[in-house]
Amino acid sequence: MTRTAEIVAVGSELLTPEKTDTNSLWLTEKLNEAGVEVMLKTIVGDDEARLEETIRDAVKRSDIVITTGGLGPTEDDVTRQVSGRAVGRELVYHEELEAHLRERFRSWGREMPEINKRQAYIIAGAEILPNPNGSAVGMLLELPGKLLVVLPGPPRELMPMYENFVAAKVRALAGDIHVRRRMLRVSGMGESAVDEAIAPIYRAYPHVQTSILFSKSEIEVHLTAKSESEDEAARVLDELAEKIRDTLGLAVFAMNGETLEEVVGRMLSESGETLASAESCTGGLVGMRLTEVPGSSAYFLEGAVTYSNEAKMRTLGVPETTLAEHGAVSAETAEAMASGIRERAGADYGIAVTGIAGPGGGSAEKPVGTVFIGYSDKSQTRSMRFNFPGDRFLIRWRSSQAALDYLRRRMLKAKAV
């Protein structure tokens, strides 16, 4: 039986645009790794009635309930007392906790404010979770077949506390269930097309959870397998992932969640080849993505942002006649840019981007979103036209993705010859 969990993030600041609850993302990953399914995440402000109702309902519904935050010494830190009320337990004063707190404050060169005595109160029957990184200890209360875990909010306190004192209890409650995940990334196909192609495959694996998500410029296929055997979960995922790749072909560029820039970088590293880029509308985005990968200096030689026509002519050697006859946004200019940067850098490959990112500058013939990707190697120079929807940010990002993917596909074809 799969155990279920809920996470309750406490703090009115988390309901504002300035603060984001990142703890729940980290906790979800850890719980999932233990074979526990997170069914609900809730953010509750510093309101005692709403928080008590939330915790009480969560304990009724789920096997594991974890609260984060609200364990400080001030009036608005209400998690301690409200969690106790929600499970019908009193708070018990621990003299040794107060003494420890006073000693810690003295080690910091000051006396403990009396308000911090609140942090010496623990839910009756709860295990005290030490906090060497802060003043608020955590609590773990074992109920019949359930766990209530009360953790501090700061990640540098919460994470080690969970790993050192909670993780083992969660694994013991979850039993012998192993969870393994794979994420495939797909380019050049829409979400519906991907699902239509692979639905007959993943439906044959009812014990694998399959999710298909669109992310800016690519499709992510998330696979989650649960099994009493770690090896069996991995085997099933490998088998399903291979079948999906065989069906989608070149569109699958990553089998383990790698980014496109990581995949291109690995291909260049393995072949010992080099790359240079020339960009106009993307303003260096392709180069930025490539150089975010550690070790990219081994294969990425240089990048040029040639935004103006003068820069394209001066830096890349794009003929003035090409720009005059075909315009800066054209197949001919993209190809001249790609070959120009490749020759200038002495690289094995050149990739170029030129287009109209908007919101203005489009025409009937070349509307906003028109982008040309140029590609050049030692034996050929090619280009491809794209028409991307979206605002300026999305058009630029999708252009960078298309450039990297076009390069990947051309490299694969060149090696297949």
Number of C-alpha atoms within 10 A of each C-alpha: 9 14 21 20 25 24 25 21 26 26 24 15 15 16 14 9 7 7 11 11 16 13 17 21 12 12 17 19 13 16 22 20 17 23 26 26 21 20 13 13 18 16 20 19 18 18 16 17 10 13 24 21 14 17 26 19 12 23 20 12 14 21 23 27 24 22 27 24 23 24 24 21 18 12 10 15 19 22 27 23 19 24 25 20 17 18 17 11 16 16 18 13 16 13 12 10 20 19 13 13 21 19 15 17 14 12 10 10 9 11 13 17 10 10 11 16 18 19 21 21 18 24 24 15 15 20 15 16 19 18 17 12 13 15 21 25 24 28 25 21 18 15 14 7 9 19 21 24 22 28 29 26 22 14 15 12 20 22 17 16 21 20 11 11 17 19 16 13 13 21 17 10 19 21 15 15 19 22 20 22 18 18 20 20 24 26 21 15 15 13 16 11 10 21 18 10 12 16 12 10 15 19 12 10 14 9 14 21 14 18 13 17 14 14 10 12 20 21 23 21 24 19 20 19 23 23 18 13 13 15 12 15 21 19 14 19 22 16 10 18 22 12 15 21 19 11 15 17 11 15 18 21 22 18 17 13 17 13 15 22 23 19 18 21 27 16 16 21 16 10 11 11 15 22 27 27 30 31 28 25 23 26 18 19 20 25 22 13 16 22 18 11 15 10 13 19 13 14 24 22 17 20 22 20 20 22 17 12 18 14 15 26 18 13 17 21 17 25 16 15 9 16 19 10 11 12 14 22 21 25 22 20 28 32 26 27 34 29 31 25 29 29 19 14 19 15 22 19 26 30 31 34 35 28 29 26 27 18 12 10 12 15 10 6 7 15 18 23 25 23 30 27 30 31 28 29 20 12 7 10 17 18 21 16 16 14 16 21 13 16 14 18 12 16 26 25 20 23 29 27 23 25 22 23 21 20 22 21 14 17 17 13 10 12 8 7 5
